[in-house]
Amino acid sequence: MQPARILEMLGVAERAAIASAEWIGKGDKMAADEAATTAMREALNSIAFSGRIVIGEGERDEAPMLYIGEEVGLGGEEVDIAVDPLEGTDLCACGKPNALTAIAVAPRGTLLFAPDTYLEKIAAGPAAAGAVHVDKSPAENVAAVAEALGKPVGEVNVCILDRDRHAGLVQAVRDAGARVRLIGDGDVFGAIAAAVPGTGIDLYLGAGGAPEGVLSAVGLKAIGGVFMGRLRFDLDKDGEEKRCRAEQTADVDLDGVLTMDMLVRTGDAAFIACGVTDGEMVSGVSKAHGCVTTESLVMNAAERTVRFVKTCRCGENGSVRFG
């Protein structure tokens, strides 16, 4: 992926973050999501490439824009794009940490058209590669991560979405002796944070959105992290219908383990997340002295690099602040 293309995607994520930040704490998650989606689509349509949305806001009949299969851009290089215009709509609406905008880009045909259903997930950092598995018990995975990181099981922090379906999982992790960090939203954040030092998260477990799994896999691939999943149509009230649809579009074993390389079939991909509200990985959008400042995480799988980018957009009377 050319550096210029990644820089363009960074600008897309930033514009979406700035737009949704206007709704922080205002209690209207729909308005926040619409603002982010509109800004992201407008930005994508200003770029000289032929982009195809493979992970987006839903099927065409459910989403007016950034729907799965939508073509964006002015024409040129053919790429696949996965987006979550505002991950953590509730977080933004309530002014809570870790709301962000996320986008991934890769050559055409390399990102999985993941069905919009649940995916049982496990994510961890590079040290745990080959040691954890989605089919292992929580206790086995916790023990493997503890050994890989060289820390006691009692100091392992496991991130899990706070959902009723995870009651048994939470208890199993605690019974194993590890700590649990429950999050209300932020599936992509939780998975990637497991591989980013300083977030306080060592392992991510639980069933979340399959589309978000593709976004997470792109980021984790850039840093050698671990990501693995298994589709769980049984947790979805519309699971039977979605499985029938997936049988026509997804070229993977719907009952098998999905590895990171199945979700992202290239080493040339990039993941960008821009903070909307402050969080452990990146700071949120801030305004002062006529400037709007954003902070983003840029993961480039081809280079195996992670960059933290702070951007200051100056208004007519703005001034740049350092530090």
C-alpha positions in Angstrom: 0.0 0.0 0.0 1.5 3.3 -1.1 2.2 5.8 1.8 0.2 8.4 0.0 -2.9 6.1 0.0 -2.6 5.5 3.7 -2.3 9.2 4.3 -5.5 9.7 2.3 -7.2 7.1 4.5 -5.9 8.9 7.6 -7.6 12.0 6.4 -10.9 10.1 5.9 -10.8 8.8 9.5 -10.0 12.3 10.9 -12.8 14.0 9.0 -15.3 11.4 10.3 -14.0 11.8 13.9 -14.3 15.6 13.8 -17.8 15.4 12.4 -19.0 12.9 15.1 -17.2 14.9 17.9 -19.9 17.6 17.5 -22.3 15.1 19.2 -20.1 14.0 22.1 -22.3 13.9 25.3 -25.5 15.0 23.5 -27.2 11.7 23.9 -28.1 11.2 20.2 -26.1 8.2 19.0 -28.0 8.1 15.6 -27.0 11.7 14.9 -23.4 11.0 15.8 -23.2 8.0 13.6 -24.9 9.8 10.7 -22.4 12.7 11.0 -19.5 10.3 10.9 -20.9 8.2 8.0 -21.7 11.3 5.9 -18.2 12.8 6.4 -16.5 9.5 5.7 -18.4 8.9 2.5 -17.8 12.4 1.2 -14.1 12.1 2.0 -13.8 8.7 0.2 -15.6 10.0 -2.8 -13.0 12.8 -3.2 -10.1 10.3 -3.6 -8.7 9.1 -7.0 -9.3 5.4 -6.5 -11.9 2.7 -7.1 -12.9 1.7 -3.6 -15.4 -1.1 -2.8 -17.0 -1.2 0.7 -16.7 -4.8 1.9 -17.5 -4.0 5.6 -19.8 -1.1 6.1 -23.1 0.1 7.6 -25.0 -2.9 6.5 -26.8 -4.3 3.4 -27.9 -1.9 0.7 -31.5 -2.0 1.8 -30.6 -1.3 5.4 -28.0 1.5 4.9 -28.4 4.6 2.6 -24.6 5.0 2.4 -21.4 3.1 2.9 -23.4 0.0 2.4 -21.7 -3.3 1.6 -20.8 -3.4 -2.0 -21.0 0.4 -2.5 -18.4 1.8 -4.9 -16.7 5.0 -3.8 -13.9 7.2 -5.2 -13.2 9.0 -8.4 -11.7 6.0 -10.2 -8.2 4.4 -10.2 -6.5 1.8 -8.2 -9.0 -0.9 -7.1 -9.1 -1.5 -3.4 -11.3 -3.1 -0.7 -12.4 -0.9 2.2 -13.7 -1.8 5.6 -15.2 0.9 7.7 -16.8 1.6 11.0 -17.6 5.3 10.8 -18.2 5.5 14.5 -17.2 2.6 16.7 -18.9 3.2 20.0 -22.0 5.3 19.1 -23.2 5.0 22.7 -19.7 6.0 24.0 -19.8 9.1 21.9 -23.4 10.0 22.8 -22.6 9.6 26.5 -19.2 11.2 26.4 -17.5 8.0 27.5 -13.9 6.9 26.6 -12.7 5.0 23.5 -15.2 6.1 20.8 -13.3 6.1 17.5 -13.6 6.0 13.8 -12.0 3.1 12.0 -11.1 2.3 8.4 -9.0 -0.5 6.7 -7.8 -0.6 3.1 -6.3 -3.4 1.1 -6.0 -4.5 -2.6 -9.3 -5.5 -4.2 -10.4 -9.0 -3.4 -8.3 -9.5 -0.2 -10.7 -8.6 2.6 -13.4 -11.1 3.5 -17.1 -10.1 2.9 -17.9 -11.1 6.5 -21.6 -11.9 7.2 -23.3 -9.4 9.5 -23.6 -11.9 12.4 -21.7 -12.9 15.5 -18.1 -14.1 15.6 -16.6 -15.8 18.6 -13.2 -14.0 18.9 -9.9 -14.3 20.5 -7.2 -11.6 20.2 -3.8 -11.2 21.9 -0.4 -9.7 21.3 2.5 -11.2 19.3 3.9 -13.0 22.4 0.9 -15.3 22.5 1.1 -16.3 18.8 0.6 -20.1 18.5 -0.3 -20.4 22.2 -4.0 -19.3 22.2 -6.9 -20.7 20.2 -10.5 -19.8 19.9 -11.5 -23.4 20.6 -9.5 -23.6 23.9 -11.2 -23.0 27.2 -10.9 -19.6 28.8 -8.7 -21.1 31.6 -6.4 -22.6 29.0 -6.1 -19.3 27.0 -5.6 -17.3 30.2 -2.8 -19.6 31.3 -1.2 -19.5 27.8 -1.2 -15.7 27.8 0.2 -15.5 31.4 3.1 -17.8 30.4 3.7 -15.9 27.1 3.9 -12.6 29.0 5.8 -13.9 31.9 3.3 -12.8 34.5 1.1 -14.5 37.1 -2.4 -15.5 36.0 -3.8 -13.1 38.6 -2.3 -10.2 36.7 -3.7 -11.1 33.3 -6.4 -8.7 32.2 -9.1 -10.0 29.9 -11.4 -7.6 27.9 -14.9 -8.8 27.3 -18.0 -7.0 26.0 -20.6 -6.5 28.7 -23.4 -8.6 27.3 -25.8 -11.2 28.9 -24.4 -13.9 26.5 -21.0 -13.5 28.2 -22.1 -14.2 31.8 -20.6 -17.7 31.7 -17.4 -16.5 30.0 -16.9 -13.8 32.6 -17.3 -16.3 35.4 -14.9 -18.8 33.7 -12.2 -16.2 33.4 -12.6 -15.1 37.0 -12.6 -18.8 38.1 -9.3 -19.2 36.3 -7.9 -16.4 38.5 -7.6 -13.6 35.9 -9.1 -10.1 35.9 -12.0 -9.0 33.7 -12.4 -5.7 32.1 -16.0 -5.3 30.9 -16.7 -2.8 28.1 -20.1 -1.6 26.9 -19.0 -1.0 23.3 -15.9 -0.9 21.3 -15.3 -4.3 19.8 -12.5 -3.2 17.5 -10.8 -1.3 20.3 -10.9 -4.2 22.6 -9.3 -6.7 20.2 -6.6 -4.4 19.0 -5.9 -3.0 22.5 -4.9 -6.6 23.5 -1.8 -6.2 21.4 -0.9 -2.6 22.1 1.3 -2.1 25.2 0.0 0.4 27.8 -3.7 -0.3 27.3 -3.8 -2.7 30.3 -5.5 -5.4 28.2 -3.7 -8.7 27.6 -6.4 -10.8 26.0 -9.7 -10.2 24.3 -12.5 -12.9 24.3 -16.1 -13.2 23.4 -18.7 -12.9 20.6 -19.0 -9.7 18.7 -19.7 -8.5 15.2 -18.0 -10.5 12.4 -17.5 -7.3 10.3 -15.6 -5.7 13.2 -13.5 -8.8 13.3 -12.2 -8.0 9.8 -11.2 -4.5 10.9 -9.5 -5.9 14.0 -7.6 -8.5 12.0 -6.1 -5.9 9.6 -4.7 -3.9 12.6 -3.4 -7.0 14.4 -1.8 -8.3 11.2 0.3 -5.2 11.1 1.9 -5.8 14.5 2.0 -9.6 14.5 -0.8 -10.0 16.9 -3.2 -13.0 17.2 -6.7 -13.0 15.9 -9.0 -16.0 15.4 -12.7 -16.5 15.2 -15.6 -18.8 14.6 -19.0 -17.7 13.2 -21.9 -18.0 15.6 -25.1 -17.8 13.6 -26.8 -19.5 16.6 -26.5 -16.3 18.7 -28.3 -14.2 16.0 -32.1 -14.1 15.9 -31.8 -13.9 12.1 -29.0 -16.4 12.0 -30.6 -18.9 9.7 -31.4 -16.2 7.1 -27.9 -14.7 7.4 -26.3 -18.1 7.0 -28.2 -18.7 3.8 -27.0 -15.4 2.5 -23.5 -16.0 3.6 -23.4 -19.3 1.8 -23.8 -17.3 -1.5 -21.1 -14.7 -0.8 -18.5 -15.9 1.8 -15.8 -18.2 0.3 -14.9 -19.7 3.6 -16.0 -22.6 5.7 -18.9 -21.1 7.7 -18.4 -23.8 10.4 -14.7 -23.7 10.6 -12.1 -21.6 12.4 -11.4 -18.3 10.7 -7.8 -17.3 11.0 -6.4 -13.9 10.5 -5.1 -14.8 7.1 -8.6 -15.9 6.0 -10.1 -12.6 7.0 -7.2 -10.6 5.5 -5.7 -12.4 2.6 -2.8 -10.1 2.0 0.2 -8.6 3.8 -0.4 -5.3 2.1 -3.1 -3.7 4.2 -3.5 -0.8 6.5 -5.7 0.0 9.5 -6.4 3.5 10.8 -8.3 4.5 13.9 -8.9 8.1 14.9 -10.0 9.0 18.4 -13.4 10.7 18.9 -13.4 10.6 22.7 -10.2 10.1 24.8 -9.1 6.6 25.3 -6.2 4.3 26.1 -4.9 4.0 22.6 -5.5 7.5 21.2 -6.8 10.9 22.5 -10.1 12.3 21.3 -10.9 15.3 19.2 -10.0 18.6 21.0 -10.6 22.2 20.1 -8.6 25.2 21.4 -7.3 28.5 20.1 -9.1 28.2 16.8 -7.6 24.7 16.1 -9.0 21.2 15.9 -6.6 18.5 17.0 -7.0 14.7 16.3 -4.9 11.7 17.3 -4.8 8.6 15.2 -3.3 5.1 15.2 -2.0 4.0 11.8 -1.0 0.3 11.4 0.7 -0.7 8.1 0.9 -4.5 7.7 3.3 -4.2 4.7 5.9 -2.2 6.7 4.9 -3.9 10.1 4.8 -0.4 11.6 2.5 1.4 14.0 2.4 5.2 13.9 0.7 7.6 16.3 -0.3 10.7 14.3 -1.4 14.0 15.8 -3.0 16.4 13.3 -3.8 20.0 14.0 -6.3 21.7 11.7 -6.0 25.5 12.1 -8.9 27.8 11.5 -8.5 31.4 10.2 -7.3 32.7 13.5 -5.9 29.4 14.8 -2.4 28.7 16.2 -0.6 25.5 16.5 0.1 24.2 20.0 3.1 22.0 20.8 3.1 19.5 23.7 
